[in-house]
Amino acid sequence: MKTIDRYRAGLLTAVLAVMLAPGAALANDESMGNEAGIGALSALSSLIYGPVKLVYATCGLLFGGVAWGLSGGDSDVLTAVVTPAVRGDYVVTPSHLRNEKRLEFFGQDPAYRTSSAPQTAMSADEDPLIEDY
């Protein structure tokens, strides 16, 4: 019985410490509710999205192995099947929900990813692909 009393006393102390923490008094910011909502939505979305992505990645690995075997050991075939399945995002983050970052289900090879730097428009004189006729 003494251990149960110690457990209750420790639990009561922890609850009081959290309630009396100085950070709790400063939590009146209105954006905190918005951030909490986005965080909760992100967690709930990840509970659905994460297992689906894991199943897709596992199937991609299995089918990639079969494709590799049927192609006679061609690693390019393996890479073409496995890369979209295994790469990409496995968790939905708040930045995905705010459209600050693109949620990537089908992964891309890093060589084909678009750069995040802003691109400026080129004139016809600067563009090396436009030829003068």
Buried (B, 14 or more C-beta within 10 A) or exposed (E): EEEEEEEEEEEEEEEEEEEEEEEEEEEEEEEEEEEEEBEEEBEEBBEEBBEEBEEBBEEBBEBBEEBBEEBEEEEEBBEBBBBBBBBBBBEBBBEBBEEEEEBBEEBEEEEEEEEEEEEEEEEEEEEEEEEEE
